[in-house]
Amino acid sequence: MDQSNISRYKSLDFFARQVVEGFITGRHRSPFHGFSVEFSDYRQYNTGESTRNIDWHLYGRTDRLYVKQFEEETNLRCQLLIDHSTSMYFPLDCHGNVEHPNKITFAAYAAAVLVDLLHRQRDAFGLSLISDTIDLQTPCRSSAVHQRYLFGLLDQLLQPVKAEDRPLRHTSLAEAIHLTAEQMHRRSLVVIFTDALVSPDAVEPLFDALRHLRHNKHEVILFHTYDFAHEVDLDYDARPHRFVDLESGRELRLQPSEVAAAYRAQMKSLFADIARRAMQYNIDYIPVDIAQGFHQVMQPFLIKRSKV
């Protein structure tokens, strides 16, 4: 993983839009008023409150009870979910190329940038790799050791794999997201990277799972990754082609021009439905045509997010 593609964003911030929980020094809104190592001021003691933070040395000098005040602390907990089903490796010839990425390359580098920013902010971050279930999940931590561990996991996603050695991983996003929601017990920011290549009747179950996260007070960012030219517009040469389903291995031979109009109409409807539901449920929806290039997508997103 090329660190120069990550460190170029170090001057930006990554904020949560909604209230988050925690007591580690940070820069996000919190529903709690806690105590930290950052001393701020004194205030008079109020009868009935805890005596734990009374400054007894000051009491000895002034004969008055004062409580140490500390800066309000917030800690963002961010769980990064990467769909690593086999369809995310399309196009196969762009694997690991950040300038012209395939979908999994975009997801891995984007997650690495967010991990780096969160670590600089002393926020906590975790990583989940999902397909039809949760294949890997780490806890949310903020240490440098945890950062390096996640970088190692993300780097593994960028390693070249021969086609015959690549496992066929199916996608069941709804089930994996429901499991994630059940396992996250503190209000967090959940960032999901997926191509959302689901049938129209699977959109409702997918958003049931996303609503599960929202119901549990989590903020959700959905990066919808796709190759517009090939996966949405069906832009192929006017000759017969062999199409292979990367998740099942099934093959289909056809002339793209014969089905292009109907295909484009269905994909347009699917994408519009996903965008509409995301807006309806207050999910930050980021459509990502990977042909735009990694930096052309991430830089505007992070600049906008740093102003939240």
C-alpha positions in Angstrom: 0.0 0.0 0.0 1.5 3.3 -1.1 1.5 5.6 2.0 1.8 8.7 -0.1 -1.8 8.2 -1.2 -2.8 8.1 2.4 -0.7 10.9 4.0 -1.8 13.5 1.4 -5.0 13.9 3.4 -3.4 14.3 6.8 -4.3 18.0 6.9 -8.0 17.3 6.8 -10.4 16.3 9.6 -13.1 13.6 9.6 -16.1 14.5 11.7 -19.3 12.8 12.7 -22.5 14.6 11.8 -24.4 13.4 14.8 -23.7 13.0 18.5 -21.2 10.3 19.4 -20.2 8.6 22.6 -16.9 8.3 24.4 -14.4 9.8 26.8 -11.1 9.9 24.9 -9.9 13.4 23.9 -11.5 14.2 20.5 -13.4 16.8 18.6 -16.9 15.5 18.2 -20.2 16.3 19.9 -21.1 14.0 22.8 -24.1 13.4 24.9 -21.8 13.0 27.9 -19.9 15.5 30.0 -16.9 13.5 31.3 -13.6 14.0 33.0 -10.3 13.9 31.1 -6.6 14.6 31.6 -7.2 18.0 30.1 -7.7 20.4 33.1 -9.8 23.4 32.3 -11.0 25.3 35.4 -12.4 25.2 38.8 -16.1 25.6 39.9 -17.8 25.6 43.3 -18.9 22.3 44.7 -22.7 21.7 44.6 -24.2 19.8 47.6 -25.0 16.2 46.8 -22.7 15.7 43.9 -19.7 13.3 43.9 -16.7 14.4 46.0 -14.3 12.5 43.7 -13.0 15.6 41.9 -12.9 18.0 44.8 -9.4 19.7 45.0 -8.6 19.1 48.7 -5.4 21.0 48.5 -7.3 24.1 47.3 -9.8 23.5 50.1 -6.9 23.5 52.6 -5.9 27.0 51.4 -9.3 28.6 50.9 -11.6 26.7 53.2 -14.0 26.4 50.2 -14.9 23.3 48.2 -14.0 23.5 44.5 -14.3 20.9 41.9 -11.8 20.5 39.1 -13.4 21.0 35.7 -12.0 19.3 32.6 -12.6 19.9 29.0 -15.5 18.0 27.6 -14.3 15.0 25.8 -15.6 13.1 22.8 -14.5 10.0 21.1 -15.7 8.9 17.7 -16.0 5.1 17.3 -15.9 4.3 13.6 -16.5 0.8 12.2 -15.4 0.4 8.5 -17.4 -2.3 6.7 -15.9 -3.5 3.4 -17.8 -5.9 1.1 -15.1 -8.2 -0.1 -17.4 -10.5 -2.1 -15.8 -11.5 -5.4 -17.7 -8.9 -7.5 -15.8 -6.2 -5.7 -12.7 -7.3 -7.5 -14.0 -6.1 -10.9 -12.4 -5.0 -13.2 -9.8 -7.7 -12.5 -7.0 -5.9 -14.5 -7.2 -2.8 -12.2 -6.4 -4.5 -9.0 -4.1 -2.5 -6.7 -4.0 0.5 -9.1 -5.0 3.5 -7.1 -5.1 5.8 -10.1 -7.5 3.5 -12.0 -8.8 1.3 -9.2 -11.2 -1.5 -9.2 -13.9 -1.5 -6.5 -11.9 -3.4 -3.8 -8.9 -1.2 -4.4 -10.9 1.9 -3.9 -12.5 0.5 -0.7 -9.1 -0.5 0.8 -7.4 2.8 0.1 -10.4 4.8 1.3 -10.6 2.8 4.5 -6.8 3.3 5.0 -7.2 7.1 4.6 -10.0 7.1 7.2 -8.0 5.0 9.6 -5.1 7.4 9.3 -7.3 10.4 9.9 -9.1 8.8 12.9 -5.8 7.8 14.4 -4.5 11.3 14.1 -7.6 12.6 15.8 -7.2 10.0 18.6 -10.5 8.4 17.7 -11.3 4.7 17.7 -11.6 2.6 14.5 -12.4 -1.0 13.6 -12.6 -3.0 10.4 -15.1 -5.6 9.2 -14.8 -7.7 6.0 -18.3 -8.9 4.9 -19.8 -11.0 2.2 -22.7 -13.3 3.0 -21.7 -13.0 6.6 -19.0 -11.3 8.7 -15.7 -12.8 7.7 -13.5 -10.7 9.9 -14.3 -8.1 12.5 -11.9 -6.1 14.7 -12.8 -4.1 17.8 -12.6 -0.3 17.7 -9.3 0.9 19.1 -7.2 4.0 18.7 -3.7 2.8 19.2 -0.8 2.9 16.7 -0.5 -0.9 17.0 -4.2 -1.3 16.0 -3.6 1.2 13.1 -0.7 -0.9 11.8 -2.7 -4.1 12.2 -5.6 -2.6 10.1 -3.1 -1.3 7.5 -1.8 -4.9 7.2 -5.3 -6.3 6.7 -6.2 -3.7 4.1 -2.9 -4.3 2.3 -3.8 -8.0 2.0 -6.9 -6.9 0.0 -4.5 -5.3 -2.5 -2.3 -8.3 -3.1 -2.6 -9.9 -6.5 -4.5 -13.2 -6.6 -4.7 -15.5 -9.6 -8.1 -16.0 -11.0 -8.1 -19.7 -10.3 -7.1 -19.0 -6.7 -9.7 -16.4 -6.0 -12.5 -17.7 -3.7 -16.1 -17.3 -4.9 -17.7 -15.2 -2.2 -21.4 -14.4 -2.4 -23.0 -11.2 -1.2 -25.7 -11.1 1.5 -25.3 -7.6 2.7 -28.5 -7.5 4.7 -27.6 -10.4 6.8 -24.0 -9.2 7.4 -25.2 -5.7 8.3 -27.9 -7.0 10.7 -25.2 -9.0 12.5 -23.0 -5.9 12.7 -25.9 -3.9 14.2 -26.5 -6.6 16.8 -22.8 -6.6 17.9 -22.3 -2.8 18.1 -23.5 -1.6 21.5 -22.2 2.0 21.5 -23.3 4.8 19.3 -20.9 4.9 16.3 -20.2 6.0 12.8 -20.5 3.0 10.3 -18.9 3.4 6.9 -19.9 0.8 4.3 -18.1 0.1 1.0 -20.1 -2.1 -1.4 -21.1 -2.3 -5.0 -24.7 -3.1 -3.9 -25.2 -5.4 -6.9 -28.5 -6.8 -5.6 -31.8 -7.6 -7.4 -34.5 -5.0 -7.1 -36.4 -7.2 -4.6 -33.3 -7.3 -2.4 -33.2 -3.5 -1.9 -35.9 -3.5 0.8 -34.1 -6.1 2.9 -30.8 -4.2 2.5 -32.4 -1.0 3.8 -34.1 -2.9 6.6 -30.6 -3.8 7.8 -29.4 -0.2 7.3 -32.4 1.0 9.3 -31.4 -1.4 12.0 -28.1 0.6 12.3 -30.0 3.9 12.3 -32.5 2.6 14.9 -29.5 1.9 17.2 -28.4 5.5 16.8 -25.5 4.8 14.5 -24.6 7.3 11.8 -24.2 5.5 8.4 -22.1 6.5 5.3 -22.7 4.3 2.3 -20.0 4.3 -0.5 -21.7 2.8 -3.5 -18.9 1.6 -5.8 -19.3 0.6 -9.4 -17.8 0.7 -12.8 -20.4 2.9 -14.6 -19.3 2.1 -18.2 -19.3 -1.7 -17.9 -21.7 -2.4 -15.0 -24.3 0.2 -15.5 -24.1 1.4 -19.1 -23.1 -2.0 -20.5 -20.6 -0.3 -22.8 -19.0 -3.1 -24.7 -17.9 -3.6 -28.3 -20.6 -4.6 -30.7 -19.8 -8.3 -30.9 -20.7 -11.4 -28.8 -19.2 -11.5 -25.3 -18.9 -14.1 -22.6 -20.0 -12.7 -19.2 -18.9 -14.5 -16.0 -20.6 -14.0 -12.7 -17.6 -13.5 -10.3 -19.6 -14.7 -7.3 -21.1 -17.8 -8.7 -18.9 -18.6 -11.7 -22.0 -18.9 -14.0 -21.4 -17.8 -17.7 -23.6 -16.1 -20.2 -22.9 -15.5 -23.8 -24.7 -12.6 -25.5 -24.6 -9.6 -27.8 -24.6 -6.6 -25.4 -26.4 -4.3 -27.9 -29.4 -6.7 -27.9 -30.1 -6.2 -24.2 -28.5 -2.8 -23.5 -31.6 -0.7 -23.4 -33.5 -2.9 -21.0 -30.4 -3.5 -18.9 -29.7 0.3 -18.6 -33.3 1.0 -17.6 -33.2 -1.6 -14.8 -29.9 -0.4 -13.5 -31.1 3.2 -13.6 -34.2 2.2 -11.6 -32.1 0.2 -9.1 -29.6 3.0 -8.5 -32.4 5.6 -8.1 -34.2 3.4 -5.6 -31.0 3.1 -3.5 -30.3 6.8 -3.6 -33.9 7.6 -2.7 -34.0 5.3 0.3 -30.7 6.5 1.5 -32.0 10.1 1.6 -35.2 8.9 3.2 -33.4 7.2 6.1 -30.8 10.0 6.5 -27.9 7.9 5.3 -25.0 9.7 3.7 -24.9 8.2 0.2 -21.7 8.5 -1.8 -22.0 7.2 -5.4 -18.5 6.2 -6.6 -17.8 5.6 -10.3 -14.4 4.1 -10.0 -13.5 5.4 -13.4 -13.3 8.9 -11.8 -10.1 7.8 -10.0 -9.5 7.5 -6.2 -8.4 11.0 -5.4 -11.2 12.7 -7.5 -13.7 11.0 -5.2 -12.1 11.1 -1.8 -10.8 14.6 -1.8 -14.2 16.3 -2.3 -15.8 13.9 0.2 -13.2 14.6 2.9 -13.3 18.4 2.3 -17.1 18.4 2.7 -16.9 16.1 5.7 -14.3 18.3 7.5 -16.7 21.2 7.4 -19.5 19.3 9.2 
